[in-house]
Amino acid sequence: MTRSGYSRPIVRDILLVSLACLVAIPLYGRIEPDSARFAKWDLHLYRRMADAAPGLALDVRPPFVYRILGPYVSGILPMERDSAFLLVTLSAALLVPLMLYLLLCRAGVRSRNAALAAVLLVFNKWLFGFAVWDYFQTGDLLSLLSIMLLLWAAYTSRWPAFGLILALGVLTRETVILAPLVVLVYLLESGRWQTERRAFLISLVPATLIVLTLVLAANAHGASPLYYAGAAWTYWHSVLDPQAWVRLLVSAFAPVSLLPLLRPGRTWEILNKSRHLLLLYALAVGLVAFVGMQRWKWGIVPVVLGAGAVGLLYRVILGGPQP
C-alpha cells in the first residue's frame, strides 16, 4: 500500500483510465452547433435553457424541459455559454470512467478487469463518444454518473448521500428515476430491507417533491403530462424492427455483446446473484423498445453500463472477485 492508502495497482489503473480519456476525448471531436445540418437538433433547446439561467425555460417542449441540471449549470458558469457546456461535458466524461472503475472494484471485480471495462467504455462510440461529441447532451453523462453514484451510496448504506444524489440526478435525465426501484430490489435480495427501509424511503422524499414540482410547473407552461404515452404510441412499431434490436443489444455494447453467448451458464450464475442489475437491464431495454427505439443512441442505453451490468459481463469472462 502507498501512504495515501491506495495500492500501486489501483493507482496504476486509475492513471491508465485517465490516459485513455485524454487520448479518446480529443479523437471524438466536437459538434458544430451552428451548422445547418444540426439546425433542428436538441442542442438548441438546451442552449435556450442555459440562456434562461438562473431562471428556468419551462416553455421548452418535453422531455427536454425536465433535463435541467446540465443546461442550468452551464448557464450560471461565469464564461461563454457554449464553452460552459463543453466544460461540464468534459468534466463528466473524465469522472464517468473513473467512477465505473471504482464501482466495479467495490463490487469485487479485479482491478485490472475493472480498468479494462472502463477503458472499453471510453472507446465505445455510442455509449461514450457521442455524448462527448455532442457536448450539449450533458444529461447522458450526468445521468450515467448519477446512477453509478446512487449504486455506490446504496452499497455502502449512505442514505443521506443517496437522497442528495437522487435529487440532483432526476434533474439530469428521466432515466435516473429507475434507480430507486433497482435499489429496492437490491435491499430485498441482500437482506437489508428490514433494517434500512426507513432510511431508504426517507431518502426518496426530496427527489419525489422535485419531480412533482417540475412536472406541474412544466404542465402550467403547456407541457403535456401524457408525453411519454404519446412517445410509446408513436414508436411502438420499432419493436418489430430487427435492425433496431441489433443496434440496441449488440452495437451499443460492442465488444462485449457476445460474452453471454460464450459463457451462458456463468453469465446466468453471476446475474442471478445480482438480480437488481438484471432488473435494471430489463427496464432499460424495455423503455428503449417502447418509448423510442429509433432514438436509441440518445436514450437510456448508457444507463445500463453505468449501473454495472456490462461490468458483470467482464467479470464473467475475465475472472471472479479478488480472493
Secondary structure, DSSP 8 states (H G I E B T S, - for coil): --TTS--HHHHHHHHHHHHHHHHHHHHH----TTSGGGTTSTHHHHHHHHHHTTS--TTS-TTGGG--HHHHHHHHSSS-HHHHHHHHHHHHHHHHHHHHHHHHHHTTB-HHHHHHHHHHHHT-IIIIIHHHHSTT-HHHHHHHHHHHHHHHHHHTT-HHHHHHHHHHHTTT-GGGGHHHHHHHHHHHHHT-HHHHHHHHHHHTHHHHHHHHHHHHHHHHTT--TTHHHHHHHHHGGGGG-HHHHHHHHTGGGTTSTTHHHHSHHHHHHHHHH-HHHHHHHHHHHHHHHHS-GGGGGGTTHHHHHHTTHHHHHHHHHH--B--
